[in-house]
Amino acid sequence: MTFQDIFKSSFLENITSVSIPDLCICLALSFALGMFIFLIYKKTYAGVMYSSGFGVTLLALSMITTVVMLAVTSNVVLSLGMVGALSIVRFRAAIKEPLDIAFLFWSIAVGIVLAAGMLPLAVIGSAVIGAILLLFANRKPHVRPYIAVLQCDGAESERAAVEYLKAHVQRCVVKSKTVQPGSVELNLEVRLREAETGFINELASQKGVASAVLVSYNGDYMG
């Protein structure tokens, strides 16, 4: 068969290579594994605001990839056309969480593996990946980190406030310091000894301390 004969092949003749039972099995498994990925994403999400739309996207992406791969593997002409069509598509959706990239590749990989006929690999691999994500993504530090924001009126009150913090918390590290005439602002990472936060009230009432704020954060500090 020459290269020209390949492009003369009928699409309707080659598309029958994907049987209806195989198509139904692949779609059912891609839906089940897509739901599994969606539930794992919901359980392991640690961002600020959970987006249910992204979870539904993971489900749809696994099924769409399965359909596309089944079509591509059944027809050479269609596979070349698919490459050309996808080459002009530009995806500009912002990925806010690094872990979201892993879920996107997971959904795509499930669709590709299912369309290739490796059903045990898709099922067992997804189960192992889900267990690993549940084990490591939900691990919380023993001591929850906080950021203490202090505004003092001078260097003397700053030293007294820092010494007070060091005496009442397990750990105290300066993250940033802003100095202006008559004002000093400190951002400190603190680890509490217990869940008690009453010390911040006493710190705010000290002489020279204009305000004291204690906020929780997830450890991703930019500064």
C-alpha positions as CSV (number, residue, x, y, z in Angstrom):
1,M,0.0,0.0,0.0
2,T,1.4,3.3,-1.0
3,F,1.2,6.6,0.9
4,Q,-1.5,7.8,-1.5
5,D,-3.6,4.6,-0.9
6,I,-3.7,5.4,2.8
7,F,-5.4,8.7,2.2
8,K,-7.9,7.1,-0.2
9,S,-9.1,4.7,2.5
10,S,-12.7,5.2,3.5
11,F,-13.4,6.7,7.0
12,L,-16.6,4.8,7.3
13,E,-14.8,1.5,6.7
14,N,-12.1,2.0,9.3
15,I,-14.3,3.5,12.0
16,T,-16.0,0.1,12.4
17,S,-12.8,-1.2,14.0
18,V,-14.1,0.3,17.2
19,S,-16.9,-2.0,18.2
20,I,-19.9,-0.7,20.2
21,P,-19.3,-3.0,23.2
22,D,-15.7,-1.8,23.4
23,L,-16.8,1.8,23.1
24,C,-19.4,1.4,25.9
25,I,-16.8,-0.3,28.2
26,C,-14.2,2.4,27.7
27,L,-16.7,5.2,28.2
28,A,-18.1,3.5,31.4
29,L,-14.7,3.0,32.8
30,S,-13.5,6.5,31.9
31,F,-16.6,7.9,33.6
32,A,-16.0,5.8,36.7
33,L,-12.3,6.7,36.9
34,G,-13.1,10.3,36.2
35,M,-15.5,10.3,39.1
36,F,-12.8,8.8,41.2
37,I,-10.3,11.5,40.2
38,F,-13.0,14.1,40.9
39,L,-13.5,12.7,44.5
40,I,-9.8,12.5,45.1
41,Y,-9.4,16.2,44.0
42,K,-12.2,17.2,46.3
43,K,-10.7,15.4,49.3
44,T,-7.2,16.7,48.7
45,Y,-7.9,20.3,47.8
46,A,-6.1,22.7,50.1
47,G,-6.5,26.0,48.3
48,V,-8.5,29.1,49.3
49,M,-11.7,28.5,47.4
50,Y,-12.8,25.1,46.0
51,S,-14.0,25.2,42.4
52,S,-16.5,22.4,41.5
53,G,-16.1,23.4,37.9
54,F,-12.5,22.2,37.8
55,G,-13.6,18.9,39.3
56,V,-16.2,18.4,36.6
57,T,-13.6,19.3,34.0
58,L,-11.4,16.4,35.2
59,L,-14.4,14.1,34.7
60,A,-15.1,15.4,31.3
61,L,-11.4,15.4,30.3
62,S,-11.0,11.7,30.9
63,M,-14.0,10.8,28.8
64,I,-13.2,13.3,26.0
65,T,-9.6,11.9,25.9
66,T,-10.9,8.4,25.6
67,V,-13.2,9.2,22.7
68,V,-10.5,11.2,20.9
69,M,-8.0,8.4,21.3
70,L,-10.4,5.7,20.1
71,A,-11.1,7.8,17.0
72,V,-7.4,8.5,16.4
73,T,-6.4,4.8,16.7
74,S,-9.1,3.7,14.3
75,N,-8.2,6.0,11.3
76,V,-4.9,7.3,10.1
77,V,-6.4,10.3,8.2
78,L,-8.4,11.3,11.3
79,S,-5.3,11.1,13.5
80,L,-3.4,13.5,11.2
81,G,-6.4,15.9,11.1
82,M,-6.6,15.8,14.9
83,V,-3.0,16.8,15.2
84,G,-3.5,19.7,12.9
85,A,-6.7,20.8,14.7
86,L,-5.1,20.6,18.2
87,S,-2.0,22.5,17.0
88,I,-4.0,25.7,16.5
89,V,-5.8,25.5,19.9
90,R,-4.5,27.8,22.6
91,F,-5.4,27.1,26.2
92,R,-4.9,30.1,28.5
93,A,-6.7,29.0,31.7
94,A,-4.6,29.9,34.7
95,I,-3.5,27.0,37.0
96,K,-3.7,28.4,40.5
97,E,-2.5,25.3,42.4
98,P,0.5,23.2,41.4
99,L,-1.3,20.0,42.3
100,D,-4.0,20.8,39.7
101,I,-1.5,20.1,37.0
102,A,-1.1,16.5,38.3
103,F,-4.8,16.0,38.2
104,L,-5.0,17.3,34.7
105,F,-2.3,14.9,33.5
106,W,-3.9,12.1,35.5
107,S,-7.3,12.6,33.7
108,I,-5.6,12.7,30.3
109,A,-3.5,9.6,31.0
110,V,-6.5,7.6,32.1
111,G,-8.2,8.4,28.8
112,I,-5.2,7.4,26.8
113,V,-4.6,4.2,28.7
114,L,-8.2,3.1,28.4
115,A,-8.4,3.8,24.7
116,A,-5.2,1.8,24.3
117,G,-7.1,-1.2,25.8
118,M,-4.9,-1.4,29.0
119,L,-7.9,-1.5,31.3
120,P,-6.1,-3.1,34.4
121,L,-3.3,-0.6,34.1
122,A,-5.8,2.3,34.2
123,V,-7.8,0.9,37.1
124,I,-4.9,-0.3,39.3
125,G,-2.7,2.8,38.4
126,S,-5.5,5.2,39.4
127,A,-6.1,3.4,42.7
128,V,-2.4,3.6,43.6
129,I,-2.2,7.3,42.5
130,G,-5.3,8.1,44.5
131,A,-4.0,6.4,47.6
132,I,-0.7,8.2,47.4
133,L,-2.4,11.6,47.0
134,L,-4.7,10.9,49.9
135,L,-1.7,9.9,52.0
136,F,0.6,12.9,51.3
137,A,-1.7,15.7,50.2
138,N,-3.8,15.6,53.4
139,R,-0.8,15.5,55.8
140,K,-0.9,18.4,58.1
141,P,2.0,19.8,60.1
142,H,2.1,19.0,63.8
143,V,2.3,22.7,64.7
144,R,0.2,25.0,62.6
145,P,2.0,28.1,61.3
146,Y,0.7,31.6,61.8
147,I,1.8,35.1,60.7
148,A,1.9,37.8,63.3
149,V,1.7,41.3,62.0
150,L,2.9,44.0,64.5
151,Q,3.0,47.7,64.2
152,C,5.3,49.4,66.7
153,D,6.3,53.1,67.2
154,G,10.0,52.5,67.5
155,A,13.0,50.2,67.9
156,E,12.5,49.9,71.7
157,S,8.9,48.7,71.4
158,E,9.9,46.4,68.6
159,R,12.5,44.6,70.6
160,A,10.1,44.3,73.6
161,A,7.3,42.9,71.3
162,V,9.6,40.3,69.7
163,E,11.0,39.2,73.1
164,Y,7.4,38.8,74.3
165,L,6.5,36.7,71.3
166,K,9.6,34.5,71.7
167,A,8.6,33.8,75.3
168,H,5.0,32.8,74.5
169,V,5.4,30.8,71.2
170,Q,7.4,27.8,70.1
171,R,9.0,29.4,67.2
172,C,9.4,33.0,66.0
173,V,11.1,34.0,62.7
174,V,11.0,37.5,61.1
175,K,9.8,37.3,57.5
176,S,9.7,41.0,56.6
177,K,10.3,44.4,58.3
178,T,9.0,47.8,57.1
179,V,10.5,50.9,58.7
180,Q,8.9,54.3,58.3
181,P,9.4,57.5,60.4
182,G,7.8,56.8,63.7
183,S,6.5,53.3,62.7
184,V,7.9,49.8,62.4
185,E,5.9,47.0,60.8
186,L,7.0,43.4,61.4
187,N,5.7,40.1,59.8
188,L,6.8,37.1,61.8
189,E,6.1,33.4,61.3
190,V,5.2,31.9,64.7
191,R,4.4,28.4,65.8
192,L,2.0,28.2,68.8
193,R,2.7,25.9,71.7
194,E,-1.0,25.3,72.2
195,A,-4.2,26.5,70.6
196,E,-4.4,29.4,73.0
197,T,-4.1,32.8,71.3
198,G,-4.7,35.1,74.2
199,F,-1.1,36.3,74.2
200,I,-1.8,38.4,71.1
201,N,-4.3,40.4,73.2
202,E,-1.7,41.2,75.8
203,L,0.8,42.0,73.2
204,A,-1.5,44.5,71.5
205,S,-2.0,46.3,74.9
206,Q,1.8,46.8,75.5
207,K,3.2,50.2,75.4
208,G,4.4,51.2,71.9
209,V,2.5,48.5,70.0
210,A,-0.1,50.1,67.8
211,S,-1.7,46.9,66.6
212,A,-1.1,43.1,66.6
213,V,-2.7,40.7,64.1
214,L,-2.5,37.0,64.1
215,V,-3.4,35.1,60.9
216,S,-3.1,31.5,59.8
217,Y,-1.4,30.7,56.5
218,N,-0.6,27.5,54.5
219,G,3.2,27.9,54.5
220,D,3.5,29.5,51.0
221,Y,4.9,32.8,52.0
222,M,6.0,35.2,49.3
223,G,8.2,38.0,50.3
